[in-house]
Amino acid sequence: MNFPFPRKRSGTGKRNTIGTEKERFLETKTALHEDLYALARGLVKSVKEDIDAGKKVDPGRLYATTNILGKLNLAKNYEDDIRDDEAEQNRKPKGLSEESANLIKDLLMGKVSA
């Protein structure tokens, strides 16, 4: 099929090694509980490595780990509540409301004039 005008090419045709634009966007939209989980996991791993190596574990890292783990569930529940509230607000009612149904019924029965 011949076009009367040249087709525009999107990009250079080379695959981006960093990732697609969508992937990079989604990485910035991670939830707080996912970030806290990754941080806590890293802290637990480093504490375990220090214990296995016989090194003294910094009390600040232990405190931070327990503090983050304690707040992880709170953050997850909060984000779930916000997501549920937004979904409830965005949900459109299906079908007619009772008021609309009664109005249509009255119009068809001739009780109300349009």
C-alpha positions as protocol buffer text, in pm:
chain_id: "A"
residue {
  index: 1
  type: MET
  ca { x: 0 y: 0 z: 0 }
}
residue {
  index: 2
  type: ASN
  ca { x: 149 y: 332 z: -106 }
}
residue {
  index: 3
  type: PHE
  ca { x: 85 y: 636 z: 107 }
}
residue {
  index: 4
  type: PRO
  ca { x: 80 y: 986 z: -45 }
}
residue {
  index: 5
  type: PHE
  ca { x: 302 y: 1105 z: 237 }
}
residue {
  index: 6
  type: PRO
  ca { x: 603 y: 945 z: 405 }
}
residue {
  index: 7
  type: ARG
  ca { x: 526 y: 751 z: 719 }
}
residue {
  index: 8
  type: LYS
  ca { x: 689 y: 874 z: 1036 }
}
residue {
  index: 9
  type: ARG
  ca { x: 903 y: 631 z: 1223 }
}
residue {
  index: 10
  type: SER
  ca { x: 878 y: 624 z: 1596 }
}
residue {
  index: 11
  type: GLY
  ca { x: 1228 y: 610 z: 1733 }
}
residue {
  index: 12
  type: THR
  ca { x: 1548 y: 484 z: 1580 }
}
residue {
  index: 13
  type: GLY
  ca { x: 1445 y: 120 z: 1558 }
}
residue {
  index: 14
  type: LYS
  ca { x: 1702 y: 21 z: 1820 }
}
residue {
  index: 15
  type: ARG
  ca { x: 1585 y: -149 z: 2136 }
}
residue {
  index: 16
  type: ASN
  ca { x: 1645 y: 55 z: 2447 }
}
residue {
  index: 17
  type: THR
  ca { x: 1868 y: -143 z: 2682 }
}
residue {
  index: 18
  type: ILE
  ca { x: 1741 y: 41 z: 2990 }
}
residue {
  index: 19
  type: GLY
  ca { x: 1385 y: -72 z: 2927 }
}
residue {
  index: 20
  type: THR
  ca { x: 1083 y: 62 z: 2761 }
}
residue {
  index: 21
  type: GLU
  ca { x: 931 y: 391 z: 2861 }
}
residue {
  index: 22
  type: LYS
  ca { x: 638 y: 208 z: 3019 }
}
residue {
  index: 23
  type: GLU
  ca { x: 869 y: -12 z: 3229 }
}
residue {
  index: 24
  type: ARG
  ca { x: 1059 y: 292 z: 3354 }
}
residue {
  index: 25
  type: PHE
  ca { x: 731 y: 466 z: 3439 }
}
residue {
  index: 26
  type: LEU
  ca { x: 601 y: 162 z: 3628 }
}
residue {
  index: 27
  type: GLU
  ca { x: 923 y: 141 z: 3828 }
}
residue {
  index: 28
  type: THR
  ca { x: 859 y: 492 z: 3961 }
}
residue {
  index: 29
  type: LYS
  ca { x: 506 y: 394 z: 4062 }
}
residue {
  index: 30
  type: THR
  ca { x: 601 y: 122 z: 4311 }
}
residue {
  index: 31
  type: ALA
  ca { x: 401 y: 114 z: 4629 }
}
residue {
  index: 32
  type: LEU
  ca { x: 554 y: 218 z: 4959 }
}
residue {
  index: 33
  type: HIS
  ca { x: 511 y: -128 z: 5110 }
}
residue {
  index: 34
  type: GLU
  ca { x: 710 y: -279 z: 4821 }
}
residue {
  index: 35
  type: ASP
  ca { x: 996 y: -35 z: 4882 }
}
residue {
  index: 36
  type: LEU
  ca { x: 986 y: -102 z: 5257 }
}
residue {
  index: 37
  type: TYR
  ca { x: 988 y: -476 z: 5192 }
}
residue {
  index: 38
  type: ALA
  ca { x: 1295 y: -447 z: 4968 }
}
residue {
  index: 39
  type: LEU
  ca { x: 1473 y: -231 z: 5226 }
}
residue {
  index: 40
  type: ALA
  ca { x: 1390 y: -466 z: 5514 }
}
residue {
  index: 41
  type: ARG
  ca { x: 1498 y: -765 z: 5308 }
}
residue {
  index: 42
  type: GLY
  ca { x: 1836 y: -602 z: 5240 }
}
residue {
  index: 43
  type: LEU
  ca { x: 1881 y: -513 z: 5605 }
}
residue {
  index: 44
  type: VAL
  ca { x: 1797 y: -865 z: 5720 }
}
residue {
  index: 45
  type: LYS
  ca { x: 2040 y: -1009 z: 5466 }
}
residue {
  index: 46
  type: SER
  ca { x: 2324 y: -781 z: 5580 }
}
residue {
  index: 47
  type: VAL
  ca { x: 2254 y: -852 z: 5948 }
}
residue {
  index: 48
  type: LYS
  ca { x: 2252 y: -1227 z: 5880 }
}
residue {
  index: 49
  type: GLU
  ca { x: 2581 y: -1203 z: 5691 }
}
residue {
  index: 50
  type: ASP
  ca { x: 2741 y: -1013 z: 5981 }
}
residue {
  index: 51
  type: ILE
  ca { x: 2613 y: -1269 z: 6234 }
}
residue {
  index: 52
  type: ASP
  ca { x: 2740 y: -1557 z: 6020 }
}
residue {
  index: 53
  type: ALA
  ca { x: 3081 y: -1386 z: 5988 }
}
residue {
  index: 54
  type: GLY
  ca { x: 3098 y: -1334 z: 6364 }
}
residue {
  index: 55
  type: LYS
  ca { x: 3098 y: -955 z: 6334 }
}
residue {
  index: 56
  type: LYS
  ca { x: 2928 y: -727 z: 6580 }
}
residue {
  index: 57
  type: VAL
  ca { x: 2593 y: -613 z: 6447 }
}
residue {
  index: 58
  type: ASP
  ca { x: 2520 y: -243 z: 6475 }
}
residue {
  index: 59
  type: PRO
  ca { x: 2220 y: -189 z: 6706 }
}
residue {
  index: 60
  type: GLY
  ca { x: 2092 y: 82 z: 6473 }
}
residue {
  index: 61
  type: ARG
  ca { x: 2051 y: -167 z: 6190 }
}
residue {
  index: 62
  type: LEU
  ca { x: 1871 y: -410 z: 6418 }
}
residue {
  index: 63
  type: TYR
  ca { x: 1640 y: -134 z: 6540 }
}
residue {
  index: 64
  type: ALA
  ca { x: 1576 y: -13 z: 6185 }
}
residue {
  index: 65
  type: THR
  ca { x: 1496 y: -366 z: 6069 }
}
residue {
  index: 66
  type: THR
  ca { x: 1247 y: -432 z: 6347 }
}
residue {
  index: 67
  type: ASN
  ca { x: 1095 y: -86 z: 6305 }
}
residue {
  index: 68
  type: ILE
  ca { x: 1048 y: -130 z: 5929 }
}
residue {
  index: 69
  type: LEU
  ca { x: 906 y: -480 z: 5966 }
}
residue {
  index: 70
  type: GLY
  ca { x: 659 y: -349 z: 6223 }
}
residue {
  index: 71
  type: LYS
  ca { x: 537 y: -75 z: 5994 }
}
residue {
  index: 72
  type: LEU
  ca { x: 527 y: -282 z: 5676 }
}
residue {
  index: 73
  type: ASN
  ca { x: 182 y: -423 z: 5747 }
}
residue {
  index: 74
  type: LEU
  ca { x: 49 y: -78 z: 5840 }
}
residue {
  index: 75
  type: ALA
  ca { x: 168 y: 68 z: 5510 }
}
residue {
  index: 76
  type: LYS
  ca { x: 19 y: -221 z: 5311 }
}
residue {
  index: 77
  type: ASN
  ca { x: -320 y: -190 z: 5483 }
}
residue {
  index: 78
  type: TYR
  ca { x: -322 y: 188 z: 5433 }
}
residue {
  index: 79
  type: GLU
  ca { x: -243 y: 158 z: 5062 }
}
residue {
  index: 80
  type: ASP
  ca { x: -509 y: -111 z: 5021 }
}
residue {
  index: 81
  type: ASP
  ca { x: -768 y: 112 z: 5189 }
}
residue {
  index: 82
  type: ILE
  ca { x: -680 y: 406 z: 4963 }
}
residue {
  index: 83
  type: ARG
  ca { x: -694 y: 188 z: 4652 }
}
residue {
  index: 84
  type: ASP
  ca { x: -1033 y: 46 z: 4759 }
}
residue {
  index: 85
  type: ASP
  ca { x: -1169 y: 397 z: 4827 }
}
residue {
  index: 86
  type: GLU
  ca { x: -1053 y: 520 z: 4485 }
}
residue {
  index: 87
  type: ALA
  ca { x: -1205 y: 216 z: 4316 }
}
residue {
  index: 88
  type: GLU
  ca { x: -1534 y: 278 z: 4498 }
}
residue {
  index: 89
  type: GLN
  ca { x: -1538 y: 643 z: 4388 }
}
residue {
  index: 90
  type: ASN
  ca { x: -1458 y: 554 z: 4026 }
}
residue {
  index: 91
  type: ARG
  ca { x: -1717 y: 279 z: 4008 }
}
residue {
  index: 92
  type: LYS
  ca { x: -2020 y: 375 z: 3805 }
}
residue {
  index: 93
  type: PRO
  ca { x: -2355 y: 234 z: 3910 }
}
residue {
  index: 94
  type: LYS
  ca { x: -2489 y: -30 z: 3676 }
}
residue {
  index: 95
  type: GLY
  ca { x: -2842 y: -3 z: 3547 }
}
residue {
  index: 96
  type: LEU
  ca { x: -3102 y: 255 z: 3637 }
}
residue {
  index: 97
  type: SER
  ca { x: -3151 y: 405 z: 3976 }
}
residue {
  index: 98
  type: GLU
  ca { x: -3488 y: 349 z: 4138 }
}
residue {
  index: 99
  type: GLU
  ca { x: -3575 y: 715 z: 4087 }
}
residue {
  index: 100
  type: SER
  ca { x: -3499 y: 697 z: 3714 }
}
residue {
  index: 101
  type: ALA
  ca { x: -3698 y: 375 z: 3677 }
}
residue {
  index: 102
  type: ASN
  ca { x: -4000 y: 531 z: 3848 }
}
residue {
  index: 103
  type: LEU
  ca { x: -3977 y: 840 z: 3626 }
}
residue {
  index: 104
  type: ILE
  ca { x: -3971 y: 626 z: 3310 }
}
residue {
  index: 105
  type: LYS
  ca { x: -4262 y: 421 z: 3441 }
}
residue {
  index: 106
  type: ASP
  ca { x: -4462 y: 737 z: 3511 }
}
residue {
  index: 107
  type: LEU
  ca { x: -4381 y: 874 z: 3163 }
}
residue {
  index: 108
  type: LEU
  ca { x: -4496 y: 552 z: 2998 }
}
residue {
  index: 109
  type: MET
  ca { x: -4813 y: 539 z: 3204 }
}
residue {
  index: 110
  type: GLY
  ca { x: -4892 y: 899 z: 3114 }
}
residue {
  index: 111
  type: LYS
  ca { x: -4885 y: 1026 z: 3474 }
}
residue {
  index: 112
  type: VAL
  ca { x: -4608 y: 1279 z: 3401 }
}
residue {
  index: 113
  type: SER
  ca { x: -4560 y: 1484 z: 3089 }
}
residue {
  index: 114
  type: ALA
  ca { x: -4219 y: 1521 z: 2935 }
}
